[in-house]
Amino acid sequence: MKSKDLQKVVLSKYQKGDTPKQIYHDLNGGLGLRTIERWCQMIRRSGTITLSKPPGGPRLVRTRENIQKVKNRLRRKKKVSARKISMELDMSERSVRRIMKNDSGLYPYKKVIEPLLSDDQKLKRKQFANWVRTNFGKEDTLKILFSDEKMFDIDGVYNTQNDRVWAVDRADSDKNGGTQQKRKFPQKVMVWLGACSKGLTPLVILDVGTVDHTVYIEKVLPVALKYGNQFFGSDWVFQQDGAKPHSHHLSQKWCRDNFPTFIEKDR
């Protein structure tokens, strides 16, 4: 609610006999009690609320004209930085940010990365979701052992956006851990893990050669079978993604012969 609207509300309520405290509670903290009391005093003196002009000189940059220029620029292209707009419109970057945030009510959002799916892939995902809804109740989903692999390298992971080193200059930053060295061809390992409502399986580290269906059958699936039976007994479901070692016909046959139930690749 704008200041003029608040003034009208306070004036109306006070003329009807409400006290400043009653008006304060009715506005639910939208206006300070001391301000309401000061306005009520003005009403008693002059019959209206007369406020002095705000302090300071007139706006020179955040004028209506410049605000409209920024809005028009954003209307043409949303993906643009405040720095670029400030250079185009010949105003400070700080003023542009204030116009975008305070005057236009805009906030910067990062792009969200999502998979690029074809129409056929979208259809298959929808069919799989409908199949799960049809064949699994809520209690059944608690008996699914989910599994996946992830590749790690010995250089580790760092966050380029949030990892910061506070220093007086670049040289001082470099001395205090401001560089992250990365090999061109770092050594990598594949790690497998299973997760379910009962807990996690042990990690299976696959650090020798290529992970094909033979390695998957020999090192991973027996671990999934052991801990699935340990968690749920003989009534549970094994889930895996569509990676080639998983969808190989020998891997599918091993799952079919050993697991109580598993989600086949055609699903």
C-alpha positions as CSV (number, residue, x, y, z in Angstrom):
1,M,0.0,0.0,0.0
2,K,1.4,3.4,-1.0
3,S,1.9,6.3,1.5
4,K,-1.1,8.3,0.1
5,D,-3.4,5.3,0.5
6,L,-2.2,4.8,4.1
7,Q,-2.8,8.5,4.8
8,K,-6.4,8.1,3.6
9,V,-6.9,5.0,5.8
10,V,-5.5,6.7,8.9
11,L,-7.6,9.8,8.3
12,S,-10.8,7.9,7.8
13,K,-10.3,5.7,10.8
14,Y,-9.3,8.6,13.1
15,Q,-12.3,10.6,12.0
16,K,-14.5,7.6,12.9
17,G,-13.1,7.6,16.4
18,D,-10.4,5.0,16.3
19,T,-7.3,5.6,18.5
20,P,-3.8,5.5,17.1
21,K,-3.2,2.1,18.8
22,Q,-6.4,0.7,17.2
23,I,-5.3,2.0,13.8
24,Y,-1.9,0.5,14.3
25,H,-3.3,-3.0,15.1
26,D,-5.8,-2.8,12.1
27,L,-2.9,-2.1,9.7
28,N,-1.1,-5.1,11.1
29,G,2.2,-3.3,11.5
30,G,2.1,-1.8,8.0
31,L,2.8,1.6,9.6
32,G,4.7,2.5,12.7
33,L,2.8,3.6,15.8
34,R,4.8,6.8,16.2
35,T,4.1,7.7,12.6
36,I,0.3,7.1,13.2
37,E,0.4,9.2,16.3
38,R,2.2,12.1,14.5
39,W,-0.4,11.9,11.6
40,C,-3.3,12.0,14.1
41,Q,-1.8,15.1,15.7
42,M,-1.7,16.7,12.3
43,I,-5.4,15.8,11.8
44,R,-6.3,17.4,15.1
45,R,-4.5,20.6,14.2
46,S,-5.4,21.0,10.5
47,G,-8.0,18.4,9.8
48,T,-5.8,16.7,7.2
49,I,-2.3,15.0,6.9
50,T,0.2,17.3,5.4
51,L,3.7,15.9,4.9
52,S,6.7,17.8,4.0
53,K,8.6,17.0,0.8
54,P,11.2,14.3,1.1
55,P,14.7,15.5,1.9
56,G,17.4,15.8,-0.7
57,G,17.6,17.1,-4.2
58,P,15.6,15.8,-7.2
59,R,16.6,12.6,-9.0
60,L,19.0,13.1,-11.8
61,V,19.5,9.5,-13.0
62,R,16.6,7.4,-11.8
63,T,14.1,9.6,-13.6
64,R,10.9,8.3,-15.2
65,E,12.6,8.7,-18.6
66,N,15.6,6.5,-17.7
67,I,13.5,4.0,-15.9
68,Q,11.4,3.6,-19.1
69,K,14.6,3.3,-21.2
70,V,15.8,0.4,-19.0
71,K,12.4,-1.3,-19.2
72,N,12.4,-0.9,-23.0
73,R,15.9,-2.3,-23.2
74,L,15.0,-5.4,-21.1
75,R,11.8,-5.8,-23.2
76,R,13.9,-6.3,-26.3
77,K,16.3,-8.8,-24.7
78,K,16.0,-10.3,-21.3
79,K,19.4,-12.0,-21.2
80,V,21.6,-8.9,-20.7
81,S,23.8,-7.7,-17.9
82,A,23.4,-4.5,-15.9
83,R,27.0,-3.6,-16.9
84,K,26.1,-3.7,-20.6
85,I,22.9,-1.7,-20.1
86,S,24.8,0.9,-18.1
87,M,27.3,1.3,-21.0
88,E,24.6,1.6,-23.6
89,L,22.5,4.1,-21.7
90,D,25.5,6.1,-20.2
91,M,24.6,5.7,-16.6
92,S,26.3,4.0,-13.6
93,E,25.9,0.2,-13.2
94,R,24.6,0.8,-9.6
95,S,21.8,3.1,-10.9
96,V,20.8,0.5,-13.5
97,R,20.7,-2.2,-10.8
98,R,18.5,0.0,-8.6
99,I,16.1,0.7,-11.5
100,M,15.9,-3.0,-12.3
101,K,15.4,-4.1,-8.7
102,N,13.7,-1.3,-6.9
103,D,11.7,0.4,-9.7
104,S,11.0,-2.6,-11.9
105,G,10.7,-5.3,-9.3
106,L,13.1,-7.6,-11.2
107,Y,15.6,-10.1,-9.8
108,P,18.5,-11.9,-11.6
109,Y,18.1,-15.6,-12.1
110,K,20.7,-18.1,-13.3
111,K,19.9,-20.4,-16.1
112,V,18.6,-23.8,-15.1
113,I,20.3,-26.7,-16.9
114,E,17.9,-29.4,-17.9
115,P,18.2,-32.4,-20.3
116,L,17.4,-31.9,-24.0
117,L,14.8,-34.5,-24.7
118,S,13.3,-35.6,-28.0
119,D,9.6,-36.1,-28.4
120,D,10.2,-39.9,-28.4
121,Q,12.2,-39.7,-25.1
122,K,9.4,-37.5,-23.5
123,L,6.8,-40.1,-24.6
124,K,8.9,-43.0,-23.1
125,R,9.3,-41.1,-19.8
126,K,5.6,-40.4,-19.6
127,Q,4.8,-44.1,-20.4
128,F,7.3,-45.2,-17.7
129,A,5.8,-42.8,-15.1
130,N,2.3,-44.1,-15.9
131,W,3.5,-47.7,-15.6
132,V,5.1,-47.0,-12.2
133,R,1.8,-45.3,-11.0
134,T,-0.2,-48.3,-12.2
135,N,2.1,-51.1,-10.8
136,F,3.5,-49.6,-7.6
137,G,1.7,-48.4,-4.5
138,K,3.2,-46.1,-2.0
139,E,4.4,-49.0,0.2
140,D,5.9,-50.7,-2.9
141,T,8.1,-47.7,-3.7
142,L,9.7,-48.0,-0.3
143,K,11.0,-51.4,-1.3
144,I,12.9,-50.2,-4.4
145,L,16.7,-50.2,-4.3
146,F,17.9,-47.4,-6.5
147,S,21.4,-47.5,-8.0
148,D,23.7,-45.3,-10.0
149,E,27.3,-44.7,-10.9
150,K,29.4,-41.5,-10.9
151,M,32.8,-40.8,-12.3
152,F,35.3,-39.0,-10.1
153,D,38.9,-37.8,-10.8
154,I,41.7,-37.2,-8.4
155,D,41.7,-33.5,-9.0
156,G,38.6,-33.1,-7.0
157,V,35.7,-30.7,-7.4
158,Y,35.5,-27.0,-6.7
159,N,32.7,-24.5,-7.1
160,T,33.7,-21.8,-9.6
161,Q,30.8,-19.6,-8.4
162,N,31.1,-19.7,-4.7
163,D,34.7,-20.6,-3.9
164,R,36.4,-17.4,-3.0
165,V,39.7,-16.3,-1.5
166,W,39.7,-12.9,0.2
167,A,43.0,-11.1,-0.5
168,V,44.4,-7.6,-1.2
169,D,45.4,-8.4,-4.8
170,R,45.7,-11.3,-7.3
171,A,49.2,-12.2,-6.2
172,D,48.2,-12.4,-2.5
173,S,45.3,-14.6,-3.5
174,D,47.5,-17.0,-5.5
175,K,49.8,-17.4,-2.5
176,N,46.8,-18.3,-0.3
177,G,45.2,-21.0,-2.4
178,G,43.7,-18.8,-5.1
179,T,44.5,-21.3,-7.9
180,Q,43.1,-24.7,-8.7
181,Q,45.4,-26.9,-10.6
182,K,43.8,-29.4,-13.0
183,R,45.5,-32.1,-15.0
184,K,44.7,-32.5,-18.7
185,F,44.1,-36.2,-18.4
186,P,43.4,-36.9,-14.7
187,Q,43.1,-40.4,-13.3
188,K,39.5,-41.3,-12.9
189,V,37.5,-43.9,-11.0
190,M,33.9,-45.1,-11.3
191,V,31.9,-45.4,-8.0
192,W,28.7,-47.3,-7.7
193,L,26.1,-46.9,-4.8
194,G,22.7,-48.2,-4.0
195,A,20.1,-46.3,-2.0
196,C,16.7,-47.2,-0.6
197,S,14.3,-46.3,2.2
198,K,16.3,-48.5,4.6
199,G,19.7,-47.1,4.0
200,L,22.7,-47.2,1.7
201,T,24.8,-50.0,0.3
202,P,28.6,-50.0,0.5
203,L,30.4,-48.1,-2.2
204,V,31.8,-50.2,-5.0
205,I,34.9,-48.6,-6.5
206,L,35.6,-49.6,-10.1
207,D,39.1,-48.3,-10.8
208,V,40.5,-50.8,-13.3
209,G,39.9,-50.4,-17.0
210,T,36.5,-50.0,-18.7
211,V,33.4,-50.9,-16.8
212,D,31.6,-53.3,-19.2
213,H,28.9,-55.8,-18.5
214,T,31.4,-58.4,-17.3
215,V,32.8,-56.1,-14.6
216,Y,29.2,-55.0,-13.7
217,I,28.0,-58.5,-13.3
218,E,31.0,-59.6,-11.2
219,K,31.5,-56.7,-8.9
220,V,28.3,-54.6,-8.7
221,L,25.2,-56.9,-9.0
222,P,26.3,-59.3,-6.2
223,V,26.6,-56.3,-3.8
224,A,23.1,-55.1,-4.8
225,L,21.6,-58.6,-4.3
226,K,23.3,-59.1,-0.9
227,Y,22.2,-55.8,0.6
228,G,18.8,-55.8,-1.1
229,N,18.1,-59.1,0.6
230,Q,19.5,-57.8,3.8
231,F,17.3,-54.8,3.8
232,F,14.0,-56.3,2.5
233,G,14.3,-60.1,2.5
234,S,12.8,-61.6,-0.6
235,D,10.3,-58.9,-1.5
236,W,12.0,-55.9,-3.2
237,V,12.8,-54.3,-6.6
238,F,16.1,-53.5,-8.1
239,Q,16.4,-50.3,-10.3
240,Q,19.2,-49.3,-12.6
241,D,19.5,-46.8,-15.5
242,G,19.9,-47.5,-19.2
243,A,23.7,-47.5,-19.4
244,K,25.1,-50.1,-21.8
245,P,26.6,-52.4,-19.1
246,H,23.1,-52.5,-17.5
247,S,21.1,-53.1,-20.6
248,H,23.4,-55.8,-22.0
249,H,21.5,-59.0,-22.4
250,L,23.8,-60.9,-20.0
251,S,23.3,-58.3,-17.3
252,Q,19.5,-58.5,-17.9
253,K,19.6,-62.3,-17.7
254,W,21.6,-62.1,-14.4
255,C,19.1,-59.7,-12.9
256,R,16.2,-61.9,-14.1
257,D,17.7,-65.0,-12.6
258,N,18.7,-63.6,-9.2
259,F,16.7,-60.5,-8.1
260,P,13.1,-61.0,-6.8
261,T,12.0,-58.3,-9.1
262,F,13.8,-55.7,-11.2
263,I,12.8,-53.0,-13.7
264,E,13.8,-54.2,-17.1
265,K,15.4,-52.1,-19.8
266,D,12.3,-52.0,-22.0
267,R,10.4,-50.1,-19.2
